[in-house]
Structure formats: C-alpha cells, structure tokens
Amino acid sequence: MSTISSTRDVISSERVEGTAVYNAAGEKLGTIDDLMIDKVSGQVRYAVMEFGGFLGIGTDRYPVPWSMLKYDTAQDGYVVPLDKDKLQGAPRYAGDSVPDYDDAYSSTINKYYGF
C-alpha cells in the first residue's frame, strides 16, 4: 500500500525567507527574514520581517504574529493588514541584536498587534 503525499499546503522555511510582504493596498512592506517557531508545539509563532534601510544596511527586523499573514498567490507573497505607519511603531530590533523571545517580549509583540 503506497501513500501519496502532497506538499502544496506546506512550504520549506527556506522558501518563506525572502518572500515579499505587502499591505492590503498592494504596497510592498518588506520581506520575511526569519521564522520563530515554538519549540514545544512546533507551530510558527512569528514571521520576522525586514523593513527599512537600504540594500540590507540599517534594516530592522519586525516580528509579526504568523496568524496575521495570508498568502496571496496573485502577489506571490504574504499580505498583512498593516500600513507603513503602523509598522513604524511596531516592536523591532537590529539584525545583530536578536532579543530573547521570552514571555515578556512575546507579550509586547502580541499586545501591539491586538492578540
């Protein structure tokens, strides 16, 4: 008995990294830089988006709850219900200073986005 498996509903994290993120108006906000995965459940908790800077220099990282991202095949990227102004005030960090994603930091992110 053979089992046929499909990969159309899953994606490698390698392919997610670098994927564009747009707002509902179709404006590109940034790209996915990293995924933060819960060690116990195995679920992706945050997509860390690169935003700002020039050619990767001075680019900040913005953790966004994974549940906010919706994949849009027409855009070939993720869409979030955010605009650039909302993102400007969001929790962020420089690429070389990744914070501990402890309960306090996660709470800050979730509170900002209303989770």
C-alpha positions as CSV (number, residue, x, y, z in Angstrom):
1,M,0.0,0.0,0.0
2,S,1.6,3.3,-1.1
3,T,0.8,6.7,0.3
4,I,0.8,9.8,-1.8
5,S,1.8,12.9,0.0
6,S,1.2,16.4,-1.2
7,T,3.4,19.4,-0.4
8,R,1.1,22.0,-1.8
9,D,-0.2,23.0,1.7
10,V,3.3,23.2,3.2
11,I,6.4,25.2,2.4
12,S,10.0,25.0,3.4
13,S,11.2,27.7,5.7
14,E,14.0,28.3,3.2
15,R,11.4,29.3,0.6
16,V,9.5,31.5,3.0
17,E,12.6,33.5,3.9
18,G,12.9,36.3,1.3
19,T,9.2,36.2,0.3
20,A,7.7,39.7,-0.1
21,V,5.2,41.1,2.4
22,Y,2.5,43.5,1.2
23,N,-0.2,45.5,2.8
24,A,-3.9,45.3,1.6
25,A,-3.2,48.2,-0.8
26,G,-0.6,46.1,-2.6
27,E,2.4,48.2,-1.3
28,K,5.5,46.1,-0.5
29,L,6.3,46.5,3.1
30,G,9.4,44.2,3.3
31,T,10.4,40.6,3.1
32,I,10.4,37.7,5.5
33,D,13.8,37.3,7.1
34,D,13.2,34.6,9.6
35,L,10.6,32.4,11.3
36,M,10.3,32.0,15.0
37,I,9.0,28.5,15.9
38,D,7.5,27.4,19.2
39,K,9.8,24.6,20.4
40,V,7.0,22.7,22.2
41,S,4.1,22.9,19.7
42,G,6.2,23.2,16.5
43,Q,4.0,26.0,15.3
44,V,5.3,29.1,13.7
45,R,4.7,32.0,16.1
46,Y,6.2,34.9,14.3
47,A,7.4,35.9,10.9
48,V,10.3,38.3,11.3
49,M,10.1,40.9,8.5
50,E,12.9,43.1,7.2
51,F,11.8,46.6,6.7
52,G,13.6,49.9,6.1
53,G,17.3,50.5,5.4
54,F,18.9,50.5,2.0
55,L,20.3,47.3,0.4
56,G,20.0,45.5,3.7
57,I,22.1,48.1,5.6
58,G,20.3,49.6,8.5
59,T,17.4,47.2,8.1
60,D,15.4,46.5,11.2
61,R,13.6,43.2,12.0
62,Y,9.9,43.3,12.9
63,P,8.3,40.2,14.4
64,V,4.7,39.9,13.2
65,P,2.4,37.2,14.5
66,W,2.3,34.4,11.9
67,S,-1.5,34.3,12.0
68,M,-1.6,37.9,10.6
69,L,0.0,36.8,7.3
70,K,-2.2,35.5,4.5
71,Y,-0.5,34.1,1.4
72,D,-1.8,35.7,-1.8
73,T,-1.0,33.7,-5.0
74,A,-1.7,36.7,-7.2
75,Q,1.0,38.7,-5.4
76,D,3.3,35.7,-4.9
77,G,3.7,37.0,-1.4
78,Y,2.1,37.5,2.0
79,V,-0.4,40.2,2.8
80,V,-0.8,41.7,6.2
81,P,-3.5,44.1,7.5
82,L,-0.9,46.8,8.3
83,D,0.3,50.0,6.8
84,K,3.8,51.5,6.9
85,D,2.8,53.9,9.7
86,K,1.6,51.0,12.0
87,L,4.7,49.1,11.2
88,Q,7.0,52.1,12.0
89,G,5.8,52.0,15.7
90,A,5.9,48.2,16.0
91,P,8.4,46.2,18.2
92,R,11.6,45.8,16.3
93,Y,15.3,45.1,16.6
94,A,18.5,45.4,14.6
95,G,19.5,42.2,12.8
96,D,22.6,41.7,15.0
97,S,20.7,42.0,18.3
98,V,18.0,39.3,18.3
99,P,16.1,39.5,21.6
100,D,15.1,36.6,23.7
101,Y,11.6,35.6,22.6
102,D,10.6,35.1,26.2
103,D,7.1,35.7,27.6
104,A,7.7,39.4,28.2
105,Y,8.9,40.0,24.7
106,S,6.1,37.9,23.1
107,S,3.6,39.8,25.2
108,T,4.9,43.1,23.9
109,I,4.5,41.9,20.3
110,N,1.1,40.4,20.8
111,K,-0.2,43.4,22.7
112,Y,0.9,45.8,19.9
113,Y,-0.9,43.8,17.3
114,G,-4.0,43.2,19.5
115,F,-3.5,39.4,20.3
